[in-house]
Amino acid sequence: MTESRDEQVGLRLRVVAVLGFVLIIPPFLARFDRVGQVFGVPVLAAYLFLVWAITIGLVAVIGGRSR
C-alpha cells in the first residue's frame, strides 16, 4: 500500500514540475513581457516570482502530505 502512495506522490510531483516548466516557456513569458509594474516590480519579474512561489508551495504541500 505504501508503494502506491509513493507512486501517487511521485506522479503529483511530476505534474507540478511539468506545470512549472510550461508556465515559463517563451509563449507564456511573452504575454507578461511588457512595460509596466506590479507593486513597483516589473510585470515579468512579478510573474516569474509568482510561478516560482506557487511551484515551491505545491511541492511543500505534496511533501507535507506524504509523511
Beta strands, then each sheet from edge to edge (+ up, - down):
strand 1: 37-38
strand 2: 41-42
sheet 1: 1+ 2-
end
